Amino acid sequence: MKVSQDNYYVYIVTNKTRTVLYIGVTNDLPQRIIEHYLNDGKPGTFAGKYRCHFLIYYEEFKYITDAIAREKELKKWSRDKKHKLIESMNTRWVPLNAELFDKWPPRDMYHRKDT
């Protein structure tokens, strides 16, 4: 998977049992997935509380306004409609994390705010 920091991404992550979906937007998809992983089990964030760090879907956009509009749209959808969207790209809901990195989890991980 080739990602670019010149673009924006709407993404969906889930937990190990696929019972929770988190939809977000970012301009740095690999780093954002790392941050979700580092927050695993931390109750201060939704994705952390529900252990959502398995990337299962993403869309790429040139403009942040388009990405934000799409994120808002997807958040309003029913769970069934979100499932169908995920399955249109990822029929088995296989985590895509390893496609972003040479190795998952990567060795050097940090939160952007910590740098």
N, C-alpha and C positions, 0 to 999 in steps of 0.2 A: 504494500500500500504506500503510495507516495503522497505525502502531505506537505503543504507549503504554509509558511507563516505569513505569506502575503494574502491568504484567504481566511475565511471564517467557516466554522463548522458548527452545525447542530448535531448533537450526538445523543444516543441513548445508551445508558449503562444499566446493568441489572445486578442482582446478588447471585450467590451460588445456586440457590434453589429457584431462581427466575420468578420470584413472587413479587418483586418490587421493581418498578421502572423509574429511572431518573432521566429527565431530559434537560440538557444544558446547551450553552453556546460558548465558543472559545475561538481564539485565533491561533492557539497552540495546542492541538489535540493531544500529541504525546505527553506534553507536560501536564495537561489537565487530567489525563488518565492516571499519571503518577500521583498527582495530588489526591485524587479520589482513593487510590490505593493506600497512600500514607495516612489518610483520615479513617481508614477501615476501623469500625468499632467505636469511633469517637462520637458521642451524642451531640456535639455542637453543630454538626452539619447533617442535613437529611441523608445525603449519600453515605456519609460515615456511619450514622446511626443504623442504617439498614444494610450496610456493607455492600454498597453498589459501586463496583469498580471494574466490572466485566463489560467492555465495550462490545455492543452487539449491532449497532447501527450508526451511520453518520451520513450527513449530506454536506457538500461543500458550496460556499457562496463567495462571490467577489466582494460584496458589500455587507457591512455589519447590519445595516437596516433591514436587508433581506433576511439575514440569518435570524435576527431577533423576531421579525414578523413570523417566520416559519416556526421558531421555537414556541411562540405564543399560540400559534395555530395547533401544533401537535399536542400541547398541554391540555387543550380543550377536547381532544378526541376521546372516544370511549376506549377502554382497554382492548376490546376486540379489534377495533380499527388500528390501534397501535401495533397489535400483534401481527396483523396482516401486512402493515408497512415493514416491520422488521423482517418478516418472512419473505418479502419481495426481494430483499438483498441477502438475507442470511437465513436460509430455510431451516437450518438446524439450531439456530441461536448459538453458534460456536463463538466463543470469545475471540475478538479480533485483536486483543492486546499484543500478542506475539507478532502480529503483522506490522506493528508500529516500531518495534525494537528488534535488535538482533537476538536478545534474550529477554524473557519475561519471568520474574520482574527484573528490571535493569539494575545494574550494580550501583550506579551513582544516582540517587534520587533525592530531591529536595523540593520544598515549597518555594514558589517564586518570591513570596514575601520574606523568606529567610535569606535571600541572596543580596 
